[in-house]
Amino acid sequence: MRAKLTDIEREAKADKRGGGRQPLSLNAGLGREPDGPTVADVLADSGGGEADMISTLSCRRAIRRLTPRQWQVAQGLAAGISMTELSRLLHVPRPTLYDELGRIRNVFRDEGLAEFLP
């Protein structure tokens, strides 16, 4: 009985961390249109100067640090979806999404990208 309860607890914790979900690709579209821009397109379109290259690398590092849920929130917000609609789409309470948004901002601040945050 104890082993079964331990297994159930582990599964629940894995689900909270995004267990079983595939990470989103940088080639995934930012908008609702299938042929719309991707994150890779946005990163490639940034100028060509050294400062742009550093911020592009920092942006890539920040994006890699996002959890699948944080990536979904960032994608949804970039596509212009409201937090209420995102909450319904992702089946996550709005306060949880706001917590994730705070974590996303922290990741970008840690990478020195605070100037790009709203």
C-alpha positions in Angstrom: 0.0 0.0 0.0 2.8 2.4 0.9 4.6 1.8 -2.4 1.4 2.5 -4.4 0.8 5.7 -2.5 4.4 6.7 -3.2 4.0 6.0 -6.9 0.8 8.1 -7.0 2.6 11.0 -5.2 5.5 10.8 -7.7 3.2 10.9 -10.7 1.3 13.9 -9.3 4.6 15.8 -8.8 5.8 14.9 -12.3 2.6 16.2 -13.8 3.1 19.5 -11.9 6.5 19.8 -13.5 5.2 19.1 -17.0 6.0 15.4 -17.0 5.1 13.7 -20.2 4.7 16.9 -22.2 7.0 17.6 -25.1 8.9 20.9 -25.1 7.8 23.4 -27.7 10.1 24.0 -30.7 11.6 27.4 -31.6 10.0 26.7 -35.0 6.5 26.9 -33.5 4.5 29.8 -34.7 4.0 32.8 -32.4 0.5 33.6 -33.7 -2.6 31.7 -34.6 -1.6 31.6 -38.3 0.3 28.5 -39.3 2.6 30.5 -41.6 3.2 33.3 -39.0 6.5 34.2 -37.6 8.4 31.9 -35.2 10.7 32.7 -32.3 13.6 31.7 -34.6 12.5 34.2 -37.2 12.3 37.0 -34.6 15.8 36.1 -33.3 17.2 36.0 -36.8 15.7 39.4 -37.7 17.6 41.3 -34.9 20.2 43.6 -36.5 23.7 42.5 -36.8 25.7 44.5 -34.3 27.7 43.0 -31.4 25.1 44.3 -28.9 22.3 42.7 -30.9 24.2 39.4 -31.1 24.7 39.4 -27.3 21.1 40.2 -26.6 20.1 37.5 -29.1 22.2 34.9 -27.4 20.8 36.0 -24.0 17.3 35.7 -25.4 18.0 32.2 -26.6 19.4 31.2 -23.2 16.4 32.7 -21.5 14.0 30.9 -23.8 15.8 27.6 -23.1 15.3 28.1 -19.4 11.6 28.4 -19.7 9.4 25.4 -18.6 6.9 24.1 -21.1 4.1 25.9 -19.3 6.1 29.2 -19.2 6.7 28.8 -22.9 3.0 28.3 -23.6 2.2 31.4 -21.5 4.8 33.5 -23.4 3.6 32.2 -26.7 0.0 33.0 -25.9 0.8 36.5 -24.7 2.9 37.1 -27.8 -0.1 36.1 -29.9 -2.3 38.6 -28.1 -4.3 36.1 -26.1 -5.7 37.4 -22.8 -4.8 35.8 -19.5 -8.4 34.8 -19.0 -8.5 33.0 -22.4 -5.1 31.5 -21.7 -6.4 30.2 -18.4 -9.2 28.5 -20.2 -7.0 27.1 -23.0 -4.4 25.7 -20.7 -6.8 24.6 -17.9 -4.8 26.6 -15.3 -6.1 29.1 -12.8 -5.3 32.7 -13.7 -3.3 33.3 -10.4 -1.1 30.4 -11.5 -0.5 32.0 -14.9 0.4 35.3 -13.2 2.9 33.4 -11.1 4.4 31.9 -14.2 4.5 35.3 -15.8 6.5 36.5 -12.9 8.9 33.6 -13.2 9.3 34.4 -17.0 10.2 38.0 -16.1 12.7 36.8 -13.6 14.4 34.5 -16.2 14.7 37.4 -18.6 16.0 39.7 -15.9 18.6 37.1 -14.9 19.8 37.1 -18.6 20.1 40.9 -18.6 17.1 41.4 -20.8 15.0 43.6 -18.4 14.9 46.3 -21.1 12.7 44.1 -23.3 10.1 43.4 -20.6 6.8 45.4 -20.5 
